[in-house]
Amino acid sequence: MKTDLIDLRAARTADCDALAGIHSEAWLGAYRGVLHGVELQKMVSRRSAGWWRGALARGVDIKILSIADVPAGYSTYGPCRLRETGMEGEIYELYLKPEYQGLGFGRTLFKNVRETLDSRSLKGLAVQVLSENHPARAFYKALGGRLAAKSWHRVGGKRLELSIYAWPQVKS
């Protein structure tokens, strides 16, 4: 009998439909009103189960969070692509279905991914978030992230500001 409520593990091919669903629900919840409806729908539809199968085949690190055997969130992560931060690890995405937000599950997923990156000797951590996504910014600030830089991204003709948060390596 399984007694754990929370399961954190590497995503598998069998999780691709669930990953597409989590992505869709989280993005529609987070970015409706921030991104134009048509552009948002296009971006969501690109992340089908087939896209996730391809990501896994390419070796993308994806951790999935399940609550009572129900996929509730995921994170993608790896070496930092944001050179200006001086960090070596990066969380590329961390999303939960809306009904699981605000209950501590995001914090659990974040902590687990950070420990995974630390175990790979990737010093320091960076996360990039749309500046208009106020709940995500508050989440990363509450986890001790400091605003390290700003960047810009263009989506459907709209220039969007990105906030980059960093967690320097903990000195031993």
N, C-alpha and C positions, 0 to 999 in steps of 0.2 A: 504494500500500500504506500502510495506517495503521500508525504505529509507536508512538503514544502509548498507554500503559497506562491512564492516568487521564483521563477526560473530564468537565469541569465545564461545564454550560451551562444556559440557561433551559429549564424543562420545557415540553413541547409536549403537545397533545392525545393524541398517540400514546403518551405516557408514562403515561397515567392508570391503566391496569391495573397497571403496575409500581409506581407511587406507592402504590396501594391495598395491594399486596403488601408493600412495604417498611414501610409504616405498621403493618400487621397484625403482621408478624413482630417488629418493633422494640417495639411496645407490649406484645405478649404476653410478650416476653422481659424488658422493663424493669419492667412493672407487675403481673405475676402475683405474688400474695401481698401486694401493696400495696393494690390495688383488689379488691373483692369480685368473684369470678368472673363472675357474671351482669352486673354493672355494667361490668366490663372488656370482656366480649364485646359488650355493647350499644354501647359507645363505639367499639370496633374496627369493628363492622359498619356504623356510620354513615359511615365513610370509604371508601365504595365508589368504583369508577372514576367513577361518575356524580357523586359529590361533588367529586372532583378536577377533572372537566370544568367543573363550575360554578365552582369556585375560579379556574380559569384564565380563564373567561369574565368573571368579576368583576374580573380584573386582579391577582389575588394573585401576588406575586413568589415563584416557586418555582424553586430551583436543584436540578438533579439531578446526582448523582455516579455515573458508570459506571466500572467496572473491567473492562478488556478487553471492552468492549461489553456488559457485564452491569450493569443498574441496581442499585446497591448502597446508595444513601442519597439523602437530600434535605434541603433546608432551606427554610423559609418565613421571610420577613423583610420589614422595611419601617420606617416611622416608629414611634418608641417610643410605646407606649400606657401606660407606667408613669411617669406624670408625676413622682412623688416621687423618682425616681432622678436627674433632671436630665440624663439621656441623651437623645439625639435619634434614635438608631437602635436597632432591636431585632431579635434573632433570635427568632422566635415558636416555631419548631420546628427541631430538627436531629436526624435519626435515621438510623442505619445498620442494615442487616440484621445480626443477631448475629454471623454468621461474618466480617464485615468490621470488627468492633469491636476496638480495641486494637492496630491495625496502622498507625496514623497517618493513616488516611483521614478520620476525623472532624476532626482538626487541619487537614488540607488544605481540607476543606469550610468549616470555620469561618473560616479565614484568607481564603479567596476571598470569602465573603459579607461579611466585615468590610471588605475592600477595595472591594467593590461599594457598600456603605453609605457608606464614606468618599468615594468618587467622586461620590456624590449630595450631598455636603456635610452629611451627617447626623453631627453631632459626638457622639462617645461611643457606647457600645453597652451594652445591657442584655439579660439572658437570665433567664427565670423557669423554675424547675425544682422538681418535687416534692421536698421535703426528704428524703423516705424513699428517693429514687432516689440512693443513695450513689455508684454509679459515675459518674452524670452530674455530680454535685456535685464529685467528684474531678477529672473531666475539665475542668470550667470553672475550677476552682482552678489546675490545672496550666497552663492557658492564661493565667493572670495575672488572672483575675476576682476581684474583692473582693466579699465579701458586703455588699450595700448596704441590704437591707431584707428583711422577712418579710411574707408575705401569707397569705391563707387562701382555700380554694376548697372548695365542698361538692359531693360526688359521691355520689349514691345514699344520702343521709342520713349520710354520713361526712364529717367536717370534716378537710380535708387541708392541712397547712402547705406553703407555697411559699417557696423561697429565691430571692432576686433578686440576681444577680451583675451587676457593672458594670465596664466598662473605660472610664475617662475618656479624653477626646480627648488624643492625643499632642500635646504642645506642639511647634510648629515653630520 
